[in-house]
């Protein structure tokens, strides 16, 4: 997979962005504040990554998603490693990523990739989303934040 910055004026890959975040409004807000990278295989966009600088010397992965047809092939890990590379190149001291308490696969992946649980944003999904989010029968309530230094 080749990873590149989304070209100026190109439409964001909403079908992928919405896999990781069901709120187009929130997506539009953080797209304005950050940089959107796409992962391509030949001409198909199969992955997306949005990076945003946050307070202090941290870079946050605000959205990361892989097309379901390409999941389980290491592309998500490739995007995470790419984010780490960008953070180091731009002299950030840490890389942050958050996911829902119900996102079991992501909770495991981020820890396997060396991220450590840092803090909880209590009631994040209840306060920021109109519709409840339920994954594998678990209601998504809190945002679990991870850090990698």
C-alpha positions as CSV (number, residue, x, y, z in Angstrom):
1,X,0.0,0.0,0.0
2,X,1.3,3.4,-1.0
3,X,0.5,6.2,1.5
4,X,0.2,9.8,0.4
5,X,-1.2,13.1,1.5
6,X,-4.7,13.7,0.1
7,X,-4.3,16.1,-2.8
8,X,-5.6,19.7,-2.3
9,X,-9.1,19.9,-3.6
10,X,-9.6,16.2,-3.7
11,X,-12.8,14.9,-1.9
12,X,-12.1,13.1,1.4
13,X,-12.8,9.4,1.3
14,X,-15.9,9.6,3.5
15,X,-16.8,6.0,3.0
16,X,-13.7,5.1,4.9
17,X,-13.7,7.9,7.3
18,X,-17.3,7.0,8.3
19,X,-16.1,3.5,9.2
20,X,-14.1,4.9,12.1
21,X,-16.4,7.8,13.0
22,X,-20.1,7.9,12.2
23,X,-20.3,11.7,12.5
24,X,-19.7,13.5,9.2
25,X,-19.9,16.8,11.2
26,X,-17.0,15.8,13.5
27,X,-15.1,14.4,10.5
28,X,-15.4,17.7,8.7
29,X,-14.2,19.6,11.8
30,X,-11.0,17.6,12.2
31,X,-10.3,17.4,8.5
32,X,-10.0,21.2,8.6
33,X,-7.6,21.1,11.6
34,X,-5.4,18.2,10.4
35,X,-3.8,16.4,7.5
36,X,-5.5,13.5,5.7
37,X,-3.4,10.7,4.2
38,X,-4.8,8.0,2.0
39,X,-3.5,4.5,1.4
40,X,-3.7,3.3,-2.1
41,X,-3.3,-0.1,-3.8
42,X,-3.0,0.6,-7.5
43,X,-5.7,3.2,-8.0
44,X,-8.1,2.1,-5.2
45,X,-8.1,4.1,-1.9
46,X,-8.2,1.3,0.7
47,X,-7.0,3.2,3.8
48,X,-7.3,6.6,5.5
49,X,-5.4,8.4,8.3
50,X,-6.0,11.8,9.8
51,X,-3.3,13.4,11.9
52,X,-3.9,16.5,14.1
53,X,-1.4,18.4,16.3
54,X,-2.6,18.7,19.9
55,X,-1.5,20.7,22.9
56,X,2.0,20.4,23.9
57,X,4.3,18.3,21.6
58,X,1.8,15.6,20.7
59,X,0.3,14.4,17.4
60,X,-3.1,12.7,17.5
61,X,-4.4,10.1,15.1
62,X,-8.0,11.4,14.8
63,X,-9.2,8.8,12.3
64,X,-7.8,5.6,10.9
65,X,-9.7,3.1,8.8
66,X,-9.1,0.3,6.2
67,X,-11.7,-0.8,3.7
68,X,-13.3,-4.0,5.1
69,X,-12.2,-5.9,1.9
70,X,-8.6,-5.2,2.8
71,X,-8.6,-5.6,6.6
72,X,-6.5,-8.3,8.2
73,X,-3.6,-7.9,5.8
74,X,-1.4,-5.5,7.9
75,X,-2.6,-2.3,6.2
76,X,-3.8,-0.8,9.6
77,X,-0.4,-1.5,11.1
78,X,1.3,0.1,8.1
79,X,-0.8,3.3,8.6
80,X,0.1,3.3,12.4
81,X,3.8,2.9,11.6
82,X,3.5,5.7,9.0
83,X,1.9,8.0,11.7
84,X,4.8,7.2,14.0
85,X,7.2,8.1,11.3
86,X,5.5,11.5,10.7
87,X,5.5,12.2,14.4
88,X,9.2,11.6,14.6
89,X,10.0,13.6,11.5
90,X,8.1,16.5,12.8
91,X,9.7,16.3,16.3
92,X,6.5,15.4,18.3
93,X,7.2,13.8,21.6
94,X,4.2,11.5,21.6
95,X,1.6,10.0,19.4
96,X,-2.0,9.7,20.7
97,X,-4.9,7.7,19.5
98,X,-8.4,7.1,21.0
99,X,-11.0,4.5,20.5
100,X,-14.3,3.5,22.0
101,X,-14.5,1.2,25.0
102,X,-16.5,-1.2,22.8
103,X,-13.9,-1.4,20.0
104,X,-12.3,-4.6,21.0
105,X,-10.2,-5.1,17.9
106,X,-8.7,-1.6,18.0
107,X,-8.0,-1.9,21.8
108,X,-6.0,-5.0,21.0
109,X,-4.3,-3.6,17.9
110,X,-3.1,-0.4,19.5
111,X,-1.6,-2.3,22.5
112,X,0.1,-4.8,20.1
113,X,1.6,-1.8,18.3
114,X,3.2,-0.5,21.5
115,X,0.6,2.1,22.6
116,X,-0.2,2.3,26.3
117,X,-3.6,3.3,27.8
118,X,-3.2,6.8,29.1
119,X,-6.7,8.1,30.1
120,X,-10.4,7.9,29.6
121,X,-12.7,10.6,28.2
122,X,-15.7,9.6,30.2
123,X,-19.1,9.7,28.4
124,X,-17.4,11.0,25.2
125,X,-19.7,9.0,22.8
126,X,-22.9,9.8,24.7
127,X,-22.1,13.6,24.7
128,X,-20.9,13.9,21.1
129,X,-23.1,11.5,19.1
130,X,-26.9,11.7,18.6
131,X,-27.3,8.0,18.0
132,X,-26.0,5.3,20.3
133,X,-23.0,3.3,19.0
134,X,-23.1,-0.5,19.7
135,X,-20.3,-2.8,18.8
136,X,-20.6,-6.6,19.3
137,X,-23.4,-5.9,21.8
138,X,-21.4,-3.4,23.9
139,X,-22.6,0.2,24.1
140,X,-19.8,2.6,23.3
141,X,-19.7,5.2,26.1
142,X,-16.1,6.2,26.9
143,X,-13.2,7.1,24.7
144,X,-10.0,5.2,25.7
145,X,-7.0,7.3,24.9
146,X,-3.6,5.6,24.1
147,X,-0.1,7.2,23.9
148,X,3.1,6.1,22.4
149,X,6.3,8.1,23.3
